[in-house]
Structures are given as C-alpha cells and as structure tokens.
Amino acid sequence: MTDLQHSNQDANAAGDDPLDGVVTHCGRILLTGAAGNLGRVLRERLRRYADVVRVSDVAPLGDARAGEECVRCDLADAAAVDALVRDVDVIVHFGGVSVEHPFDTVLPANIAGAYHVYEAARRYGVRRIVFASSNHVTGFYEQGERIDTAAPPRPDGYYGLSKAFGEQLARFYQDRYGIESVCIRIGSSFSEPKDRRMLVTWLGYDDLEQLVRRAMFVPRVGCTIVYGMSANRDAWWDNAHAAHLGYRPTQSSEPWRESIERTQPPLADDDPVRRYQGGAFVAAGPFGG
C-alpha cells in the first residue's frame, strides 16, 4: 500500500471526507462521449462543477446549452483530439465504443482514442483525468467470487480488453508524467436495474455523479481504480484500495429486487451468462466467422 493510500484511508477511518474544504469547481471540464447514455446524464450534472463544460462526441450533440461548448470529434483523429483538449482543466473521458464489438471497431475509438486523449493531456498540462473503465476488465471472474481492484485483469471480450489497456495507459502517464487518473470500472449504470445480474452490478445516476465528482476533485489520487457500483446487497467487488476517494454510495438495487426475482427466473447454473461476472459479454462473438 502506498503512503498516499495509508494517509487517506486513515482520514477516512476517522470519518473525514477528503473533499472537506476543497473547492469542487474549476474553469473548464471536457466531457467526451457526451451523446452516449451516461454522457447525456453527466452532461446535465457536470455544469455545477465548472464555469464551462466542453461536451464532445462523434455523434450529434444538438445546440450548446448555457455554460457549454459543443465540439464534434472523432477520438481516432489525433489532431482533432489535440484541439479538443486545449485549455481544459479536467477531462472526464466517457467516449468510445461502449459494448462488445469486433476488434477492428474497438481499436480506433477505445485504444487509439484513449492514447490520443492522454497524449493531448500531457502536451497541454492537464493534471486530472476521469477514465470510464468497465467491470468487463474482470468479467471472467465467476459470479459470487469477491475480488478487489488489485486482482489481475480477466477481460471478457475486446471491449473489456480495451478498458484494461486504458487503465494501464493511465498508470503509465501517472508514473511517467504525473497525470493523475481515477479509472471507474462502471458496473451497470441505468435509471434502475433491469435483471438479476444488475441487482449486484447496478450504479445509480446519483452515485455515478458522486463518484465522478470525487474523481475530479479529491486532492491526491495517483492512479486509482474503483468499481462503480451502488450499495447493493450482494457485491462481488471490494473498493478498499479506493477508500481514499471517500466514496459512500447512497443508492441500492434493493427496491427492485422483489419485482425482478418474481418476473425473471434464474438462468441455469452452467449458463456462462450466469456463471461469469461479465454476464452476456462473455458469450458475445466470435466475430468474422
């Protein structure tokens, strides 16, 4: 454990919030992937934390709202990303392909795109990046097996593999250039859980906002990995190594349990979608024959 983790965990044990006395506001936040499902949620919520939110996506964004700058950008275009990152204070990187696809689809947006974001951040002196990673980095652990963020990656597909790359990219840029990152391994973030698996993996939108806020503004984070989950009853993931963020979820999947368990029979024990933490992602593909 690092000195940073020791000092911040000691503070948390004492009941202190690492954001006590910290100004949780900055000049300009860049939000990539602003047209995506979670990007749209954060687009509404990040405005309270910055003078300007620069929202970006390869998809249409509509008109700029108050306190916004809208920039269409393909993350695979290094020059476009370079221009996008200029003059921002914090990057919330939620752009890229968000579900399992063939490698040739994942490569430009998720792997090259993440590199372009980090390299532009280095050039322009951005010191904090919030990286939308995924629980699919560890999707081939079995359900019911409790793991923490120090467990070796076991990606369940090309998407999870790309997010594992992004986490290592974040580590490299912290070690080499001092750029701090929080990599959020998002579980299943929707307005409500949809199935039995999501009773474990669900991340409510209020908890997502809290986690992103802490990732942006907790003073010292190094390169932190944290699972993005609400306070669900049957957790597979342990966030002890990210305790220095002070994240305490306030939402839970429990209000939906009775309805989901009543209307959705459990899958067979040998079904890979039930067996592995990655759910349906472990059964996607192969692609191309």
Secondary structure as a PSIPRED ss2 file (coil, helix, strand):
# PSIPRED VFORMAT (PSIPRED V4.0)

   1 M C   1.000  0.000  0.000
   2 T C   1.000  0.000  0.000
   3 D H   0.000  1.000  0.000
   4 L H   0.000  1.000  0.000
   5 Q H   0.000  1.000  0.000
   6 H H   0.000  1.000  0.000
   7 S H   0.000  1.000  0.000
   8 N H   0.000  1.000  0.000
   9 Q H   0.000  1.000  0.000
  10 D H   0.000  1.000  0.000
  11 A H   0.000  1.000  0.000
  12 N H   0.000  1.000  0.000
  13 A H   0.000  1.000  0.000
  14 A C   1.000  0.000  0.000
  15 G C   1.000  0.000  0.000
  16 D C   1.000  0.000  0.000
  17 D C   1.000  0.000  0.000
  18 P C   1.000  0.000  0.000
  19 L C   1.000  0.000  0.000
  20 D C   1.000  0.000  0.000
  21 G C   1.000  0.000  0.000
  22 V C   1.000  0.000  0.000
  23 V C   1.000  0.000  0.000
  24 T C   1.000  0.000  0.000
  25 H C   1.000  0.000  0.000
  26 C E   0.000  0.000  1.000
  27 G E   0.000  0.000  1.000
  28 R E   0.000  0.000  1.000
  29 I E   0.000  0.000  1.000
  30 L E   0.000  0.000  1.000
  31 L E   0.000  0.000  1.000
  32 T E   0.000  0.000  1.000
  33 G C   1.000  0.000  0.000
  34 A C   1.000  0.000  0.000
  35 A C   1.000  0.000  0.000
  36 G C   1.000  0.000  0.000
  37 N H   0.000  1.000  0.000
  38 L H   0.000  1.000  0.000
  39 G H   0.000  1.000  0.000
  40 R H   0.000  1.000  0.000
  41 V H   0.000  1.000  0.000
  42 L H   0.000  1.000  0.000
  43 R H   0.000  1.000  0.000
  44 E H   0.000  1.000  0.000
  45 R H   0.000  1.000  0.000
  46 L H   0.000  1.000  0.000
  47 R H   0.000  1.000  0.000
  48 R H   0.000  1.000  0.000
  49 Y H   0.000  1.000  0.000
  50 A E   0.000  0.000  1.000
  51 D E   0.000  0.000  1.000
  52 V E   0.000  0.000  1.000
  53 V E   0.000  0.000  1.000
  54 R E   0.000  0.000  1.000
  55 V E   0.000  0.000  1.000
  56 S E   0.000  0.000  1.000
  57 D E   0.000  0.000  1.000
  58 V C   1.000  0.000  0.000
  59 A C   1.000  0.000  0.000
  60 P C   1.000  0.000  0.000
  61 L C   1.000  0.000  0.000
  62 G C   1.000  0.000  0.000
  63 D C   1.000  0.000  0.000
  64 A C   1.000  0.000  0.000
  65 R C   1.000  0.000  0.000
  66 A C   1.000  0.000  0.000
  67 G C   1.000  0.000  0.000
  68 E E   0.000  0.000  1.000
  69 E E   0.000  0.000  1.000
  70 C E   0.000  0.000  1.000
  71 V E   0.000  0.000  1.000
  72 R E   0.000  0.000  1.000
  73 C C   1.000  0.000  0.000
  74 D C   1.000  0.000  0.000
  75 L C   1.000  0.000  0.000
  76 A C   1.000  0.000  0.000
  77 D C   1.000  0.000  0.000
  78 A H   0.000  1.000  0.000
  79 A H   0.000  1.000  0.000
  80 A H   0.000  1.000  0.000
  81 V H   0.000  1.000  0.000
  82 D H   0.000  1.000  0.000
  83 A H   0.000  1.000  0.000
  84 L H   0.000  1.000  0.000
  85 V H   0.000  1.000  0.000
  86 R C   1.000  0.000  0.000
  87 D C   1.000  0.000  0.000
  88 V C   1.000  0.000  0.000
  89 D C   1.000  0.000  0.000
  90 V E   0.000  0.000  1.000
  91 I E   0.000  0.000  1.000
  92 V E   0.000  0.000  1.000
  93 H E   0.000  0.000  1.000
  94 F C   1.000  0.000  0.000
  95 G C   1.000  0.000  0.000
  96 G C   1.000  0.000  0.000
  97 V C   1.000  0.000  0.000
  98 S C   1.000  0.000  0.000
  99 V C   1.000  0.000  0.000
 100 E C   1.000  0.000  0.000
 101 H C   1.000  0.000  0.000
 102 P C   1.000  0.000  0.000
 103 F H   0.000  1.000  0.000
 104 D H   0.000  1.000  0.000
 105 T H   0.000  1.000  0.000
 106 V H   0.000  1.000  0.000
 107 L H   0.000  1.000  0.000
 108 P H   0.000  1.000  0.000
 109 A H   0.000  1.000  0.000
 110 N H   0.000  1.000  0.000
 111 I H   0.000  1.000  0.000
 112 A H   0.000  1.000  0.000
 113 G H   0.000  1.000  0.000
 114 A H   0.000  1.000  0.000
 115 Y H   0.000  1.000  0.000
 116 H H   0.000  1.000  0.000
 117 V H   0.000  1.000  0.000
 118 Y H   0.000  1.000  0.000
 119 E H   0.000  1.000  0.000
 120 A H   0.000  1.000  0.000
 121 A H   0.000  1.000  0.000
 122 R H   0.000  1.000  0.000
 123 R H   0.000  1.000  0.000
 124 Y H   0.000  1.000  0.000
 125 G C   1.000  0.000  0.000
 126 V C   1.000  0.000  0.000
 127 R C   1.000  0.000  0.000
 128 R E   0.000  0.000  1.000
 129 I E   0.000  0.000  1.000
 130 V E   0.000  0.000  1.000
 131 F E   0.000  0.000  1.000
 132 A E   0.000  0.000  1.000
 133 S E   0.000  0.000  1.000
 134 S E   0.000  0.000  1.000
 135 N H   0.000  1.000  0.000
 136 H H   0.000  1.000  0.000
 137 V H   0.000  1.000  0.000
 138 T H   0.000  1.000  0.000
 139 G C   1.000  0.000  0.000
 140 F C   1.000  0.000  0.000
 141 Y C   1.000  0.000  0.000
 142 E E   0.000  0.000  1.000
 143 Q C   1.000  0.000  0.000
 144 G C   1.000  0.000  0.000
 145 E C   1.000  0.000  0.000
 146 R C   1.000  0.000  0.000
 147 I E   0.000  0.000  1.000
 148 D E   0.000  0.000  1.000
 149 T C   1.000  0.000  0.000
 150 A C   1.000  0.000  0.000
 151 A C   1.000  0.000  0.000
 152 P C   1.000  0.000  0.000
 153 P C   1.000  0.000  0.000
 154 R C   1.000  0.000  0.000
 155 P C   1.000  0.000  0.000
 156 D C   1.000  0.000  0.000
 157 G C   1.000  0.000  0.000
 158 Y H   0.000  1.000  0.000
 159 Y H   0.000  1.000  0.000
 160 G H   0.000  1.000  0.000
 161 L H   0.000  1.000  0.000
 162 S H   0.000  1.000  0.000
 163 K H   0.000  1.000  0.000
 164 A H   0.000  1.000  0.000
 165 F H   0.000  1.000  0.000
 166 G H   0.000  1.000  0.000
 167 E H   0.000  1.000  0.000
 168 Q H   0.000  1.000  0.000
 169 L H   0.000  1.000  0.000
 170 A H   0.000  1.000  0.000
 171 R H   0.000  1.000  0.000
 172 F H   0.000  1.000  0.000
 173 Y H   0.000  1.000  0.000
 174 Q H   0.000  1.000  0.000
 175 D H   0.000  1.000  0.000
 176 R H   0.000  1.000  0.000
 177 Y H   0.000  1.000  0.000
 178 G C   1.000  0.000  0.000
 179 I C   1.000  0.000  0.000
 180 E E   0.000  0.000  1.000
 181 S E   0.000  0.000  1.000
 182 V E   0.000  0.000  1.000
 183 C E   0.000  0.000  1.000
 184 I E   0.000  0.000  1.000
 185 R E   0.000  0.000  1.000
 186 I E   0.000  0.000  1.000
 187 G C   1.000  0.000  0.000
 188 S E   0.000  0.000  1.000
 189 S C   1.000  0.000  0.000
 190 F C   1.000  0.000  0.000
 191 S C   1.000  0.000  0.000
 192 E C   1.000  0.000  0.000
 193 P C   1.000  0.000  0.000
 194 K C   1.000  0.000  0.000
 195 D C   1.000  0.000  0.000
 196 R C   1.000  0.000  0.000
 197 R C   1.000  0.000  0.000
 198 M H   0.000  1.000  0.000
 199 L H   0.000  1.000  0.000
 200 V H   0.000  1.000  0.000
 201 T H   0.000  1.000  0.000
 202 W E   0.000  0.000  1.000
 203 L C   1.000  0.000  0.000
 204 G C   1.000  0.000  0.000
 205 Y H   0.000  1.000  0.000
 206 D H   0.000  1.000  0.000
 207 D H   0.000  1.000  0.000
 208 L H   0.000  1.000  0.000
 209 E H   0.000  1.000  0.000
 210 Q H   0.000  1.000  0.000
 211 L H   0.000  1.000  0.000
 212 V H   0.000  1.000  0.000
 213 R H   0.000  1.000  0.000
 214 R H   0.000  1.000  0.000
 215 A H   0.000  1.000  0.000
 216 M H   0.000  1.000  0.000
 217 F H   0.000  1.000  0.000
 218 V C   1.000  0.000  0.000
 219 P C   1.000  0.000  0.000
 220 R C   1.000  0.000  0.000
 221 V C   1.000  0.000  0.000
 222 G C   1.000  0.000  0.000
 223 C E   0.000  0.000  1.000
 224 T E   0.000  0.000  1.000
 225 I E   0.000  0.000  1.000
 226 V E   0.000  0.000  1.000
 227 Y E   0.000  0.000  1.000
 228 G E   0.000  0.000  1.000
 229 M C   1.000  0.000  0.000
 230 S C   1.000  0.000  0.000
 231 A C   1.000  0.000  0.000
 232 N C   1.000  0.000  0.000
 233 R C   1.000  0.000  0.000
 234 D C   1.000  0.000  0.000
 235 A C   1.000  0.000  0.000
 236 W C   1.000  0.000  0.000
 237 W E   0.000  0.000  1.000
 238 D E   0.000  0.000  1.000
 239 N C   1.000  0.000  0.000
 240 A H   0.000  1.000  0.000
 241 H H   0.000  1.000  0.000
 242 A H   0.000  1.000  0.000
 243 A H   0.000  1.000  0.000
 244 H H   0.000  1.000  0.000
 245 L H   0.000  1.000  0.000
 246 G C   1.000  0.000  0.000
 247 Y C   1.000  0.000  0.000
 248 R C   1.000  0.000  0.000
 249 P C   1.000  0.000  0.000
 250 T C   1.000  0.000  0.000
 251 Q C   1.000  0.000  0.000
 252 S C   1.000  0.000  0.000
 253 S C   1.000  0.000  0.000
 254 E H   0.000  1.000  0.000
 255 P H   0.000  1.000  0.000
 256 W H   0.000  1.000  0.000
 257 R H   0.000  1.000  0.000
 258 E H   0.000  1.000  0.000
 259 S H   0.000  1.000  0.000
 260 I H   0.000  1.000  0.000
 261 E H   0.000  1.000  0.000
 262 R H   0.000  1.000  0.000
 263 T H   0.000  1.000  0.000
 264 Q C   1.000  0.000  0.000
 265 P C   1.000  0.000  0.000
 266 P C   1.000  0.000  0.000
 267 L C   1.000  0.000  0.000
 268 A C   1.000  0.000  0.000
 269 D C   1.000  0.000  0.000
 270 D C   1.000  0.000  0.000
 271 D C   1.000  0.000  0.000
 272 P H   0.000  1.000  0.000
 273 V H   0.000  1.000  0.000
 274 R H   0.000  1.000  0.000
 275 R H   0.000  1.000  0.000
 276 Y E   0.000  0.000  1.000
 277 Q C   1.000  0.000  0.000
 278 G C   1.000  0.000  0.000
 279 G H   0.000  1.000  0.000
 280 A H   0.000  1.000  0.000
 281 F H   0.000  1.000  0.000
 282 V H   0.000  1.000  0.000
 283 A H   0.000  1.000  0.000
 284 A C   1.000  0.000  0.000
 285 G C   1.000  0.000  0.000
 286 P C   1.000  0.000  0.000
 287 F C   1.000  0.000  0.000
 288 G C   1.000  0.000  0.000
 289 G C   1.000  0.000  0.000
